[in-house]
């Protein structure tokens, strides 16, 4: 009743990127304006249990959830919010006006969680079901890019079942799309989890089996020799804008999970040393891809640029990118003139605007007037 919006911040999750989510959540929570928002923290354990309580992030980090209260989010449009169970009955613990999902990977940014929010008819930060699902699946995403004449690398998608039933045929087909090196990836994961660079058939077989641990769909794509990794942050709903591009210079064989979140050895060049022409090109392609996949709120668009030929390939869009204060998405907006705290505020406003657009849609059909 104090006039503040009730903001739910959800983090953790049943995903290989659980730990990354907790890092991002700490940063987001540290800058939210508590004079404007009443914040409800909701944690999701590695096993998928939703919970609330004191010192929530630390308990999830330590995988010791003693003292936390199991929580539930029900698809009840009239009363969206966090529920708890008391004496066997579900009770509304706190309503929610808007949700900031600071989650990565499966069951988080692949459309599943967004579908739950849609059923509950609550505002939430980021892309909807369609944009989340398309951008999460690297194979499907590349097909959409090709359909929109956006340059992307040659690729092929296998299922886990195909690998298990006829690995030899899969190896031969993968080798037919391009020469080595090839990259193997889980189709629906991020943060470089499950990715391998393969320089021969033995590597390829190992990389396919490794990626198959994390998803039933596996992508094999051509590797770019001497690639520059360029990233652009996009912000907005139907009229998005793109940040200055940045460049990642990994010290490992590629930008691995360890380099991103453990060793912190990669150089992040913000802004990237690119000509005005290339800057304009990557910004234009980033916005085109963002619109083509019906993204909303935010997206980090990743490119690969051949260092010698200058050939440019759009690699993927991350609909909920890493959100620590040193993550590339907020760093690029900082360099473009939008500070971290203001970026959080803008994303919440975009979520409310997107909800207002959804509210204009009729949910019943009574026939047209004669």
Secondary structure by P-SEA (a helix, b strand, c coil): cccccbbbbbccccccaaaaaaaaaaaaaacccccccbbbbbbbccccccccccaaaaaaaacccccbbbbbbccccccbbbbbbccccccccccccbbbccccccccccaaaaaaaaaaccccccccaaaaaaaacaaaaaaaaaaacccccccccccaaaaaccaaaaaaaaaaaccccbbbbccccccccbbbbbccaaaaaaaaaaaaacccbbbbbbbbcbbbbbbbbbbbccccccccbbbbbbcccccccccccccccbbbbccccccaaaaaaaaaaaaaaaaaaccccbbbbbbbbcccccbbbbcccccccccccccaaaaaaaaacccaaaaaaaaaaaaaaaaaaaaacccccccccc
